Amino acid sequence: MRAIKLLLAAICVIFMSCTDNKKTESKVEVLPYYIEATFTPHWLSIGDSSIADLHQVSSFSLTNQEGNEVTEKSFEDKIYITDFFFTICPGICPKMTKNMAILQDEFLEDDDVLLLSHSVTPRRDSVPVLKAYAEEKGVISDKWHLVTGTQEEIYRLGRKDYFVEEDLGLEKEIDEFLHTENFVLIDKNRHIRGIYNGLNLTSINQLIADVKTLKAEG
């Protein structure tokens, strides 16, 4: 009887292992490019000359939890995942931060992959506030930047560069609150290569798989 139980347990482990591996397999060999807010995929071959003319994340200058300047050059020749949050958010942000921590653990030893979280309440989320939040959540500073700056720049990045909001076609004033659960995947040339629901573990697993696909592109 014990032998049968052990056999059944082994079969379960094998099945679960296969299931987990399947979760992290990318669905494609090459990721598409996204150039505007509808997130319509554009499939281009590696080396296609038209890639150079696609939408790129523009230049920026922000400050992280260590008080260090963070710019687009901080992510030069890096893949990064970005989102928007605020430290006293009682709703979706704790779950988003938890899932970002999963990505931090997954790519902790991979110098090619970084994380970038923008505060949407930058006047409140000063450097000391971000530092305390980072320590509470186990954020590793050289892997995961929590940034503050001017609201104008952060909201511009969210709406015009990363296209993180879902209410397409609506023009918003700079003081209209920016709040979204989306994670965005950016390649080494500051092109958008994917958008994911930061609250959903299946989506996070797909993101992990897509990062690996992106790394394989070279």
Order of alpha helices (4+ residues) and beta strands (2+ residues): alpha-beta-beta-beta-alpha-beta-alpha-beta-alpha-beta-beta-alpha
